[in-house]
Amino acid sequence: MKTTIRKGANSLPLNEILPGDCIEVMNALPEESVDLIFADPPYNLQLRGDLHRPDNSKVDAVDDAWDQFDSFKVYDDFTREWLKAARRILKPNGAIWVIGSYHNVFRLGAELQNQGYWILNDVVWRKSNPMPNFRGKRLTNAHETLIWASKNEAAKYTFNYEALKSLNEGIQMRSDWVLPICNGGERLKDDNGDKAHPTQKPESLLHRVILGTTNPGDVILDPFFGTGTTGAVAKMLGREFIGIEREEKYREVAEKRIASVRKFDKDALRVSTSKRAEPRVPFGQLVERGMLRPGEELYSMNGRQKAKVRADGTLIANDVKGSIHQVGAHLEGAPSCNGWTYWAFKRDGKTVPIDVLRQQIRAEMQ
């Protein structure tokens, strides 16, 4: 993969892993060019010595140089600078996800608010298979926290509510996600058989984030790319990605991993949408196209009312004229009425909701 940032107003190094310091690289990218940022920054774990299991085997903990900071002030300065660089490249309606543990997530949340980001949700990722607390001196640390924030309070961020609801078997998605940590065949290993990265995130976590808060074709940037979970899932789901990673060993693993990923086909990328998000179809279009004829009668689904279709796409019933919604509301004595679900027509002795015709037109628009 190339790592040179191409210059130009709208030029982006899409689907590339860029080497170097994330702040410097983000500052070199075009302003307001990214739809979503997913950031898994150093946690600043402040580990004190080695950690061993009861059998005296050493735990492969996060003790790399990239997670070590001299003080909270140094960490806070770093946080401030990378979040500032991230906000500059977010589109006006863009959003960011950051993930952390109790060591750093509160500092991240405060700085997000300091810079004008608007926090939308915090999500508790509850690990179904957490590492136990071997010393028995604290609670088992069984969760991490994600913060989802828009660029500002007025941003019209993406949220695929129906898609996440479908993913959750028809139940509204909650802010506590029970998912396993990365293990088994998904856990990437180096040439020695050790973990390729100590904090590799599971694809299930990124699948939920990307599916719920981006659309196909959106650009997702990960400034702490690691072994490329964000890029792999983005590619599968038909999104573009930009990765930034300063460690060469991680870039090599990520490049190999992403090269083996296959993008889902077009039909598989489609997700459930709300009725409001679907293209608007005027009732008059059904009349224009001859799907319903002027003078044809419509019947209420409850069987109590009927009305005639007029040439201009309005209805008339009992001297009441108006839209399919207005006439339905008047006949029922209701303050409002969804005419698409209220009215039906008859074909071959069968009652058919007029919404069937609307869905036919919408299918042609895709």
C-alpha positions as YAML, in Angstrom:
chain: A
units: angstrom
residues:
- id: 1
  name: MET
  ca: [0.00, 0.00, 0.00]
- id: 2
  name: LYS
  ca: [1.19, 3.51, -0.79]
- id: 3
  name: THR
  ca: [1.75, 5.83, 2.11]
- id: 4
  name: THR
  ca: [2.22, 9.16, 0.33]
- id: 5
  name: ILE
  ca: [-0.55, 11.68, 0.99]
- id: 6
  name: ARG
  ca: [-1.69, 13.02, -2.35]
- id: 7
  name: LYS
  ca: [-2.21, 16.75, -2.48]
- id: 8
  name: GLY
  ca: [-5.37, 18.40, -3.74]
- id: 9
  name: ALA
  ca: [-8.60, 19.84, -2.43]
- id: 10
  name: ASN
  ca: [-10.52, 16.59, -2.52]
- id: 11
  name: SER
  ca: [-7.68, 14.07, -2.71]
- id: 12
  name: LEU
  ca: [-7.61, 11.42, -0.01]
- id: 13
  name: PRO
  ca: [-5.33, 8.38, 0.40]
- id: 14
  name: LEU
  ca: [-8.28, 6.01, 0.49]
- id: 15
  name: ASN
  ca: [-7.80, 2.43, 1.62]
- id: 16
  name: GLU
  ca: [-4.19, 3.06, 2.59]
- id: 17
  name: ILE
  ca: [-2.23, 2.73, 5.81]
- id: 18
  name: LEU
  ca: [-0.18, 5.86, 6.42]
- id: 19
  name: PRO
  ca: [2.97, 5.69, 8.55]
- id: 20
  name: GLY
  ca: [3.96, 8.30, 11.09]
- id: 21
  name: ASP
  ca: [2.61, 10.33, 13.97]
- id: 22
  name: CYS
  ca: [-1.19, 10.47, 13.85]
- id: 23
  name: ILE
  ca: [-1.35, 14.18, 14.68]
- id: 24
  name: GLU
  ca: [1.05, 15.16, 11.90]
- id: 25
  name: VAL
  ca: [-0.67, 12.88, 9.36]
- id: 26
  name: MET
  ca: [-4.17, 14.13, 10.23]
- id: 27
  name: ASN
  ca: [-2.99, 17.73, 9.98]
- id: 28
  name: ALA
  ca: [-1.78, 16.98, 6.44]
- id: 29
  name: LEU
  ca: [-5.17, 15.64, 5.31]
- id: 30
  name: PRO
  ca: [-7.80, 17.90, 3.69]
- id: 31
  name: GLU
  ca: [-10.11, 19.72, 6.06]
- id: 32
  name: GLU
  ca: [-13.66, 18.32, 6.49]
- id: 33
  name: SER
  ca: [-12.94, 15.21, 4.42]
- id: 34
  name: VAL
  ca: [-13.84, 12.30, 6.71]
- id: 35
  name: ASP
  ca: [-17.28, 10.95, 7.66]
- id: 36
  name: LEU
  ca: [-16.37, 8.98, 10.77]
- id: 37
  name: ILE
  ca: [-13.36, 8.49, 13.02]
- id: 38
  name: PHE
  ca: [-12.90, 5.39, 15.14]
- id: 39
  name: ALA
  ca: [-10.10, 5.90, 17.65]
- id: 40
  name: ASP
  ca: [-8.57, 3.33, 19.99]
- id: 41
  name: PRO
  ca: [-5.84, 5.51, 21.56]
- id: 42
  name: PRO
  ca: [-3.20, 4.41, 24.06]
- id: 43
  name: TYR
  ca: [-4.86, 3.72, 27.42]
- id: 44
  name: ASN
  ca: [-1.94, 4.90, 29.56]
- id: 45
  name: LEU
  ca: [-2.38, 1.85, 31.78]
- id: 46
  name: GLN
  ca: [0.24, 2.85, 34.36]
- id: 47
  name: LEU
  ca: [1.25, -0.77, 34.98]
- id: 48
  name: ARG
  ca: [3.50, -1.39, 37.97]
- id: 49
  name: GLY
  ca: [5.61, -4.47, 37.36]
- id: 50
  name: ASP
  ca: [4.77, -7.82, 35.77]
- id: 51
  name: LEU
  ca: [1.45, -9.58, 36.25]
- id: 52
  name: HIS
  ca: [1.36, -13.35, 36.81]
- id: 53
  name: ARG
  ca: [-1.37, -15.98, 36.83]
- id: 54
  name: PRO
  ca: [-1.89, -18.31, 39.81]
- id: 55
  name: ASP
  ca: [0.33, -20.91, 38.08]
- id: 56
  name: ASN
  ca: [3.09, -18.23, 37.97]
- id: 57
  name: SER
  ca: [2.92, -17.85, 34.18]
- id: 58
  name: LYS
  ca: [3.36, -14.27, 33.01]
- id: 59
  name: VAL
  ca: [0.38, -12.39, 31.56]
- id: 60
  name: ASP
  ca: [0.99, -10.84, 28.14]
- id: 61
  name: ALA
  ca: [0.01, -7.35, 29.29]
- id: 62
  name: VAL
  ca: [0.21, -4.01, 27.49]
- id: 63
  name: ASP
  ca: [3.69, -2.77, 28.33]
- id: 64
  name: ASP
  ca: [4.74, -1.34, 24.95]
- id: 65
  name: ALA
  ca: [6.41, 2.06, 24.70]
- id: 66
  name: TRP
  ca: [3.48, 3.52, 22.78]
- id: 67
  name: ASP
  ca: [1.25, 3.12, 25.86]
- id: 68
  name: GLN
  ca: [3.63, 4.82, 28.27]
- id: 69
  name: PHE
  ca: [3.43, 8.50, 29.21]
- id: 70
  name: ASP
  ca: [5.51, 10.36, 31.79]
- id: 71
  name: SER
  ca: [2.53, 11.98, 33.50]
- id: 72
  name: PHE
  ca: [-1.18, 12.65, 33.21]
- id: 73
  name: LYS
  ca: [-0.34, 16.10, 31.89]
- id: 74
  name: VAL
  ca: [1.70, 14.63, 29.03]
- id: 75
  name: TYR
  ca: [-1.16, 12.25, 28.24]
- id: 76
  name: ASP
  ca: [-3.72, 15.06, 28.38]
- id: 77
  name: ASP
  ca: [-1.61, 17.21, 26.04]
- id: 78
  name: PHE
  ca: [-1.40, 14.32, 23.60]
- id: 79
  name: THR
  ca: [-5.17, 13.73, 23.83]
- id: 80
  name: ARG
  ca: [-5.92, 17.39, 23.22]
- id: 81
  name: GLU
  ca: [-3.74, 17.56, 20.11]
- id: 82
  name: TRP
  ca: [-4.98, 14.42, 18.40]
- id: 83
  name: LEU
  ca: [-8.64, 15.23, 19.09]
- id: 84
  name: LYS
  ca: [-8.09, 18.73, 17.69]
- id: 85
  name: ALA
  ca: [-6.55, 17.29, 14.53]
- id: 86
  name: ALA
  ca: [-9.40, 14.78, 14.26]
- id: 87
  name: ARG
  ca: [-12.08, 17.44, 14.56]
- id: 88
  name: ARG
  ca: [-10.52, 19.50, 11.76]
- id: 89
  name: ILE
  ca: [-10.83, 16.68, 9.24]
- id: 90
  name: LEU
  ca: [-14.35, 15.62, 10.21]
- id: 91
  name: LYS
  ca: [-17.10, 16.72, 7.83]
- id: 92
  name: PRO
  ca: [-19.72, 19.08, 9.34]
- id: 93
  name: ASN
  ca: [-22.06, 16.13, 9.92]
- id: 94
  name: GLY
  ca: [-19.26, 13.76, 10.89]
- id: 95
  name: ALA
  ca: [-18.88, 11.84, 14.13]
- id: 96
  name: ILE
  ca: [-16.25, 10.11, 16.22]
- id: 97
  name: TRP
  ca: [-16.04, 6.99, 18.35]
- id: 98
  name: VAL
  ca: [-13.35, 6.68, 21.00]
- id: 99
  name: ILE
  ca: [-12.80, 3.64, 23.17]
- id: 100
  name: GLY
  ca: [-11.00, 3.41, 26.49]
- id: 101
  name: SER
  ca: [-10.84, 1.88, 29.93]
- id: 102
  name: TYR
  ca: [-11.17, 3.41, 33.38]
- id: 103
  name: HIS
  ca: [-7.55, 4.54, 33.04]
- id: 104
  name: ASN
  ca: [-8.27, 7.10, 30.33]
- id: 105
  name: VAL
  ca: [-11.91, 7.26, 29.19]
- id: 106
  name: PHE
  ca: [-12.90, 10.01, 31.63]
- id: 107
  name: ARG
  ca: [-10.02, 12.18, 30.41]
- id: 108
  name: LEU
  ca: [-11.09, 11.50, 26.82]
- id: 109
  name: GLY
  ca: [-14.71, 12.44, 27.56]
- id: 110
  name: ALA
  ca: [-13.75, 15.73, 29.21]
- id: 111
  name: GLU
  ca: [-11.51, 16.75, 26.32]
- id: 112
  name: LEU
  ca: [-14.17, 15.87, 23.76]
- id: 113
  name: GLN
  ca: [-16.53, 18.29, 25.46]
- id: 114
  name: ASN
  ca: [-13.82, 20.91, 25.88]
- id: 115
  name: GLN
  ca: [-13.29, 20.96, 22.12]
- id: 116
  name: GLY
  ca: [-16.95, 21.28, 21.15]
- id: 117
  name: TYR
  ca: [-17.78, 17.69, 20.26]
- id: 118
  name: TRP
  ca: [-21.34, 16.73, 21.24]
- id: 119
  name: ILE
  ca: [-21.58, 13.43, 23.11]
- id: 120
  name: LEU
  ca: [-24.43, 11.28, 21.76]
- id: 121
  name: ASN
  ca: [-24.01, 8.09, 23.77]
- id: 122
  name: ASP
  ca: [-21.55, 6.21, 25.88]
- id: 123
  name: VAL
  ca: [-21.60, 2.49, 25.22]
- id: 124
  name: VAL
  ca: [-20.47, -0.14, 27.68]
- id: 125
  name: TRP
  ca: [-18.81, -3.03, 25.89]
- id: 126
  name: ARG
  ca: [-19.30, -5.85, 28.38]
- id: 127
  name: LYS
  ca: [-16.85, -8.63, 27.60]
- id: 128
  name: SER
  ca: [-18.47, -12.03, 27.74]
- id: 129
  name: ASN
  ca: [-15.05, -13.64, 28.34]
- id: 130
  name: PRO
  ca: [-12.92, -11.12, 30.28]
- id: 131
  name: MET
  ca: [-9.52, -11.83, 31.75]
- id: 132
  name: PRO
  ca: [-9.96, -12.54, 35.49]
- id: 133
  name: ASN
  ca: [-8.36, -10.44, 38.20]
- id: 134
  name: PHE
  ca: [-5.57, -12.80, 39.22]
- id: 135
  name: ARG
  ca: [-4.53, -10.97, 42.36]
- id: 136
  name: GLY
  ca: [-8.05, -10.89, 43.77]
- id: 137
  name: LYS
  ca: [-7.66, -7.32, 45.00]
- id: 138
  name: ARG
  ca: [-10.12, -5.63, 42.64]
- id: 139
  name: LEU
  ca: [-13.26, -6.39, 40.68]
- id: 140
  name: THR
  ca: [-12.73, -8.27, 37.44]
- id: 141
  name: ASN
  ca: [-12.36, -5.58, 34.79]
- id: 142
  name: ALA
  ca: [-15.06, -6.88, 32.46]
- id: 143
  name: HIS
  ca: [-15.88, -3.87, 30.30]
- id: 144
  name: GLU
  ca: [-14.57, -1.00, 28.24]
- id: 145
  name: THR
  ca: [-16.37, 2.22, 27.39]
- id: 146
  name: LEU
  ca: [-16.97, 3.73, 23.97]
- id: 147
  name: ILE
  ca: [-17.99, 7.36, 23.52]
- id: 148
  name: TRP
  ca: [-19.93, 8.32, 20.39]
- id: 149
  name: ALA
  ca: [-19.92, 12.04, 19.62]
- id: 150
  name: SER
  ca: [-20.87, 14.28, 16.71]
- id: 151
  name: LYS
  ca: [-18.62, 17.12, 15.56]
- id: 152
  name: ASN
  ca: [-20.95, 19.62, 17.22]
- id: 153
  name: GLU
  ca: [-24.45, 19.84, 18.66]
- id: 154
  name: ALA
  ca: [-26.05, 20.84, 15.33]
- id: 155
  name: ALA
  ca: [-24.47, 18.05, 13.25]
- id: 156
  name: LYS
  ca: [-26.87, 15.76, 11.37]
- id: 157
  name: TYR
  ca: [-24.93, 12.60, 12.14]
- id: 158
  name: THR
  ca: [-25.68, 9.20, 10.59]
- id: 159
  name: PHE
  ca: [-27.59, 6.71, 12.71]
- id: 160
  name: ASN
  ca: [-29.03, 3.59, 11.10]
- id: 161
  name: TYR
  ca: [-31.57, 2.89, 13.83]
- id: 162
  name: GLU
  ca: [-33.52, 0.22, 11.94]
- id: 163
  name: ALA
  ca: [-30.35, -1.63, 10.91]
- id: 164
  name: LEU
  ca: [-29.16, -1.94, 14.51]
- id: 165
  name: LYS
  ca: [-32.65, -2.92, 15.61]
- id: 166
  name: SER
  ca: [-32.67, -5.70, 13.00]
- id: 167
  name: LEU
  ca: [-29.22, -6.80, 14.14]
- id: 168
  name: ASN
  ca: [-30.72, -7.13, 17.64]
- id: 169
  name: GLU
  ca: [-33.64, -9.37, 16.57]
- id: 170
  name: GLY
  ca: [-36.13, -6.53, 16.24]
- id: 171
  name: ILE
  ca: [-35.42, -4.99, 19.65]
- id: 172
  name: GLN
  ca: [-34.10, -1.43, 19.96]
- id: 173
  name: MET
  ca: [-30.31, -1.53, 20.33]
- id: 174
  name: ARG
  ca: [-29.21, -0.67, 23.86]
- id: 175
  name: SER
  ca: [-26.05, 1.05, 25.04]
- id: 176
  name: ASP
  ca: [-24.65, -2.08, 26.70]
- id: 177
  name: TRP
  ca: [-23.11, -4.48, 24.23]
- id: 178
  name: VAL
  ca: [-22.20, -8.01, 25.28]
- id: 179
  name: LEU
  ca: [-19.48, -9.21, 22.91]
- id: 180
  name: PRO
  ca: [-16.45, -11.48, 23.39]
- id: 181
  name: ILE
  ca: [-12.90, -10.19, 23.36]
- id: 182
  name: CYS
  ca: [-10.79, -11.07, 20.36]
- id: 183
  name: ASN
  ca: [-9.60, -14.67, 20.62]
- id: 184
  name: GLY
  ca: [-9.39, -17.95, 18.73]
- id: 185
  name: GLY
  ca: [-8.85, -17.78, 15.00]
- id: 186
  name: GLU
  ca: [-9.58, -14.05, 14.93]
- id: 187
  name: ARG
  ca: [-6.62, -13.25, 17.18]
- id: 188
  name: LEU
  ca: [-3.69, -12.40, 14.91]
- id: 189
  name: LYS
  ca: [-0.30, -13.90, 15.78]
- id: 190
  name: ASP
  ca: [3.25, -12.94, 14.88]
- id: 191
  name: ASP
  ca: [5.95, -15.27, 13.56]
- id: 192
  name: ASN
  ca: [6.66, -16.48, 17.10]
- id: 193
  name: GLY
  ca: [3.04, -17.39, 17.75]
- id: 194
  name: ASP
  ca: [2.53, -14.47, 20.14]
- id: 195
  name: LYS
  ca: [-0.22, -11.87, 19.91]
- id: 196
  name: ALA
  ca: [0.46, -9.55, 16.98]
- id: 197
  name: HIS
  ca: [-1.10, -6.71, 18.99]
- id: 198
  name: PRO
  ca: [-2.02, -6.74, 22.70]
- id: 199
  name: THR
  ca: [-5.25, -4.73, 22.31]
- id: 200
  name: GLN
  ca: [-6.69, -6.07, 19.04]
- id: 201
  name: LYS
  ca: [-10.43, -5.33, 18.99]
- id: 202
  name: PRO
  ca: [-12.98, -7.92, 17.80]
- id: 203
  name: GLU
  ca: [-14.55, -7.45, 14.40]
- id: 204
  name: SER
  ca: [-18.00, -7.78, 15.96]
- id: 205
  name: LEU
  ca: [-17.45, -4.50, 17.83]
- id: 206
  name: LEU
  ca: [-16.43, -2.60, 14.70]
- id: 207
  name: HIS
  ca: [-19.22, -4.20, 12.69]
- id: 208
  name: ARG
  ca: [-21.78, -2.72, 15.06]
- id: 209
  name: VAL
  ca: [-20.15, 0.72, 15.07]
- id: 210
  name: ILE
  ca: [-19.72, 0.95, 11.29]
- id: 211
  name: LEU
  ca: [-23.09, -0.56, 10.38]
- id: 212
  name: GLY
  ca: [-24.91, 1.73, 12.77]
- id: 213
  name: THR
  ca: [-23.21, 5.05, 12.12]
- id: 214
  name: THR
  ca: [-22.00, 5.11, 8.51]
- id: 215
  name: ASN
  ca: [-23.33, 4.41, 5.03]
- id: 216
  name: PRO
  ca: [-21.69, 2.52, 2.13]
- id: 217
  name: GLY
  ca: [-19.05, 4.70, 0.50]
- id: 218
  name: ASP
  ca: [-18.38, 6.77, 3.64]
- id: 219
  name: VAL
  ca: [-14.77, 7.46, 4.62]
- id: 220
  name: ILE
  ca: [-13.70, 6.10, 8.02]
- id: 221
  name: LEU
  ca: [-10.39, 7.13, 9.55]
- id: 222
  name: ASP
  ca: [-8.60, 5.25, 12.31]
- id: 223
  name: PRO
  ca: [-5.65, 7.22, 13.73]
- id: 224
  name: PHE
  ca: [-4.44, 4.27, 15.86]
- id: 225
  name: PHE
  ca: [-4.83, 1.58, 13.22]
- id: 226
  name: GLY
  ca: [-2.93, -1.26, 14.89]
- id: 227
  name: THR
  ca: [-3.51, -4.51, 13.05]
- id: 228
  name: GLY
  ca: [-6.36, -3.05, 11.01]
- id: 229
  name: THR
  ca: [-9.67, -4.23, 12.47]
- id: 230
  name: THR
  ca: [-11.33, -0.97, 11.39]
- id: 231
  name: GLY
  ca: [-10.01, -1.30, 7.85]
- id: 232
  name: ALA
  ca: [-10.96, -4.96, 7.53]
- id: 233
  name: VAL
  ca: [-14.56, -4.39, 8.63]
- id: 234
  name: ALA
  ca: [-14.85, -1.17, 6.60]
- id: 235
  name: LYS
  ca: [-13.78, -3.05, 3.47]
- id: 236
  name: MET
  ca: [-16.26, -5.87, 4.12]
- id: 237
  name: LEU
  ca: [-19.09, -3.36, 4.58]
- id: 238
  name: GLY
  ca: [-18.32, -1.31, 1.48]
- id: 239
  name: ARG
  ca: [-16.84, 1.72, 3.25]
- id: 240
  name: GLU
  ca: [-13.57, 3.49, 2.46]
- id: 241
  name: PHE
  ca: [-10.90, 3.66, 5.15]
- id: 242
  name: ILE
  ca: [-7.74, 5.55, 6.02]
- id: 243
  name: GLY
  ca: [-5.43, 4.05, 8.60]
- id: 244
  name: ILE
  ca: [-2.60, 5.77, 10.47]
- id: 245
  name: GLU
  ca: [-0.06, 3.61, 12.27]
- id: 246
  name: ARG
  ca: [3.47, 4.52, 13.33]
- id: 247
  name: GLU
  ca: [4.63, 0.98, 14.16]
- id: 248
  name: GLU
  ca: [5.91, -0.84, 11.07]
- id: 249
  name: LYS
  ca: [5.27, -4.31, 12.52]
- id: 250
  name: TYR
  ca: [1.57, -3.50, 12.94]
- id: 251
  name: ARG
  ca: [1.29, -1.99, 9.46]
- id: 252
  name: GLU
  ca: [2.70, -5.17, 7.92]
- id: 253
  name: VAL
  ca: [0.18, -7.36, 9.73]
- id: 254
  name: ALA
  ca: [-2.70, -5.01, 8.81]
- id: 255
  name: GLU
  ca: [-1.76, -4.88, 5.13]
- id: 256
  name: LYS
  ca: [-1.67, -8.66, 4.87]
- id: 257
  name: ARG
  ca: [-4.93, -8.98, 6.78]
- id: 258
  name: ILE
  ca: [-6.88, -6.45, 4.73]
- id: 259
  name: ALA
  ca: [-5.59, -7.83, 1.41]
- id: 260
  name: SER
  ca: [-7.34, -11.11, 2.24]
- id: 261
  name: VAL
  ca: [-10.70, -9.47, 3.03]
- id: 262
  name: ARG
  ca: [-13.51, -9.74, 0.50]
- id: 263
  name: LYS
  ca: [-16.06, -6.96, 0.17]
- id: 264
  name: PHE
  ca: [-19.69, -8.02, 0.59]
- id: 265
  name: ASP
  ca: [-21.77, -7.89, -2.59]
- id: 266
  name: LYS
  ca: [-24.14, -5.00, -3.26]
- id: 267
  name: ASP
  ca: [-27.29, -6.76, -2.06]
- id: 268
  name: ALA
  ca: [-25.63, -7.87, 1.18]
- id: 269
  name: LEU
  ca: [-24.62, -4.28, 1.96]
- id: 270
  name: ARG
  ca: [-28.20, -3.04, 2.02]
- id: 271
  name: VAL
  ca: [-29.58, -2.54, 5.50]
- id: 272
  name: SER
  ca: [-32.98, -1.91, 7.01]
- id: 273
  name: THR
  ca: [-34.04, 1.73, 6.92]
- id: 274
  name: SER
  ca: [-36.85, 3.65, 8.55]
- id: 275
  name: LYS
  ca: [-39.89, 4.68, 6.51]
- id: 276
  name: ARG
  ca: [-38.85, 8.31, 6.88]
- id: 277
  name: ALA
  ca: [-35.50, 7.59, 5.26]
- id: 278
  name: GLU
  ca: [-37.07, 6.02, 2.15]
- id: 279
  name: PRO
  ca: [-37.69, 8.10, -1.00]
- id: 280
  name: ARG
  ca: [-40.87, 10.18, -0.90]
- id: 281
  name: VAL
  ca: [-43.55, 9.06, -3.37]
- id: 282
  name: PRO
  ca: [-46.55, 11.39, -3.88]
- id: 283
  name: PHE
  ca: [-49.89, 9.60, -4.14]
- id: 284
  name: GLY
  ca: [-50.52, 11.50, -7.36]
- id: 285
  name: GLN
  ca: [-47.67, 9.57, -8.99]
- id: 286
  name: LEU
  ca: [-49.74, 6.40, -8.72]
- id: 287
  name: VAL
  ca: [-52.49, 8.17, -10.68]
- id: 288
  name: GLU
  ca: [-50.10, 9.61, -13.27]
- id: 289
  name: ARG
  ca: [-48.66, 6.20, -13.99]
- id: 290
  name: GLY
  ca: [-52.04, 4.51, -14.29]
- id: 291
  name: MET
  ca: [-51.52, 2.30, -11.26]
- id: 292
  name: LEU
  ca: [-54.79, 3.78, -9.98]
- id: 293
  name: ARG
  ca: [-57.38, 5.42, -12.26]
- id: 294
  name: PRO
  ca: [-59.44, 8.61, -11.71]
- id: 295
  name: GLY
  ca: [-62.88, 7.54, -10.48]
- id: 296
  name: GLU
  ca: [-61.55, 4.31, -8.96]
- id: 297
  name: GLU
  ca: [-62.77, 3.63, -5.44]
- id: 298
  name: LEU
  ca: [-60.52, 3.15, -2.44]
- id: 299
  name: TYR
  ca: [-61.65, 1.36, 0.72]
- id: 300
  name: SER
  ca: [-60.50, 1.82, 4.29]
- id: 301
  name: MET
  ca: [-58.67, -1.20, 5.69]
- id: 302
  name: ASN
  ca: [-61.25, -1.38, 8.49]
- id: 303
  name: GLY
  ca: [-64.03, -1.67, 5.87]
- id: 304
  name: ARG
  ca: [-66.03, 1.30, 7.15]
- id: 305
  name: GLN
  ca: [-65.22, 4.01, 4.57]
- id: 306
  name: LYS
  ca: [-64.68, 4.51, 0.86]
- id: 307
  name: ALA
  ca: [-63.60, 7.36, -1.40]
- id: 308
  name: LYS
  ca: [-62.98, 8.08, -5.08]
- id: 309
  name: VAL
  ca: [-59.64, 8.90, -6.68]
- id: 310
  name: ARG
  ca: [-59.49, 12.22, -8.51]
- id: 311
  name: ALA
  ca: [-57.28, 13.08, -11.48]
- id: 312
  name: ASP
  ca: [-55.09, 15.43, -9.42]
- id: 313
  name: GLY
  ca: [-54.20, 12.78, -6.84]
- id: 314
  name: THR
  ca: [-56.73, 13.86, -4.22]
- id: 315
  name: LEU
  ca: [-59.72, 11.91, -2.91]
- id: 316
  name: ILE
  ca: [-63.39, 12.80, -2.49]
- id: 317
  name: ALA
  ca: [-65.79, 11.18, -0.04]
- id: 318
  name: ASN
  ca: [-69.05, 12.52, 1.37]
- id: 319
  name: ASP
  ca: [-68.28, 15.97, -0.07]
- id: 320
  name: VAL
  ca: [-64.90, 15.98, 1.67]
- id: 321
  name: LYS
  ca: [-61.91, 16.61, -0.62]
- id: 322
  name: GLY
  ca: [-58.23, 16.40, 0.13]
- id: 323
  name: SER
  ca: [-55.17, 14.20, 0.31]
- id: 324
  name: ILE
  ca: [-55.29, 10.53, 1.21]
- id: 325
  name: HIS
  ca: [-54.29, 11.56, 4.73]
- id: 326
  name: GLN
  ca: [-56.75, 14.44, 5.13]
- id: 327
  name: VAL
  ca: [-59.78, 12.51, 3.90]
- id: 328
  name: GLY
  ca: [-58.93, 9.47, 6.03]
- id: 329
  name: ALA
  ca: [-58.56, 11.64, 9.15]
- id: 330
  name: HIS
  ca: [-61.88, 13.42, 8.49]
- id: 331
  name: LEU
  ca: [-63.82, 10.20, 7.96]
- id: 332
  name: GLU
  ca: [-62.45, 8.68, 11.16]
- id: 333
  name: GLY
  ca: [-62.82, 11.88, 13.18]
- id: 334
  name: ALA
  ca: [-59.11, 11.64, 14.00]
- id: 335
  name: PRO
  ca: [-56.50, 14.42, 14.26]
- id: 336
  name: SER
  ca: [-54.31, 12.66, 11.71]
- id: 337
  name: CYS
  ca: [-54.18, 9.60, 9.50]
- id: 338
  name: ASN
  ca: [-51.51, 7.76, 7.53]
- id: 339
  name: GLY
  ca: [-53.32, 7.36, 4.24]
- id: 340
  name: TRP
  ca: [-50.79, 4.86, 2.91]
- id: 341
  name: THR
  ca: [-51.75, 2.32, 5.54]
- id: 342
  name: TYR
  ca: [-55.42, 3.39, 5.79]
- id: 343
  name: TRP
  ca: [-56.53, 3.01, 2.17]
- id: 344
  name: ALA
  ca: [-56.71, -0.04, -0.11]
- id: 345
  name: PHE
  ca: [-57.98, -0.86, -3.60]
- id: 346
  name: LYS
  ca: [-59.54, -4.01, -5.01]
- id: 347
  name: ARG
  ca: [-58.10, -6.27, -7.72]
- id: 348
  name: ASP
  ca: [-59.65, -9.57, -8.74]
- id: 349
  name: GLY
  ca: [-61.83, -9.53, -5.64]
- id: 350
  name: LYS
  ca: [-58.84, -9.00, -3.30]
- id: 351
  name: THR
  ca: [-58.20, -5.98, -1.10]
- id: 352
  name: VAL
  ca: [-54.69, -4.60, -1.64]
- id: 353
  name: PRO
  ca: [-53.14, -1.76, 0.45]
- id: 354
  name: ILE
  ca: [-52.12, 1.22, -1.69]
- id: 355
  name: ASP
  ca: [-48.73, 1.09, 0.06]
- id: 356
  name: VAL
  ca: [-47.93, -1.93, -2.12]
- id: 357
  name: LEU
  ca: [-47.92, 0.38, -5.14]
- id: 358
  name: ARG
  ca: [-45.69, 2.89, -3.34]
- id: 359
  name: GLN
  ca: [-43.16, 0.15, -2.55]
- id: 360
  name: GLN
  ca: [-43.10, -0.88, -6.22]
- id: 361
  name: ILE
  ca: [-42.09, 2.65, -7.19]
- id: 362
  name: ARG
  ca: [-39.47, 2.81, -4.44]
- id: 363
  name: ALA
  ca: [-37.97, -0.46, -5.65]
- id: 364
  name: GLU
  ca: [-37.49, 1.08, -9.08]
- id: 365
  name: MET
  ca: [-35.57, 3.98, -7.51]
- id: 366
  name: GLN
  ca: [-32.86, 1.76, -6.05]
...
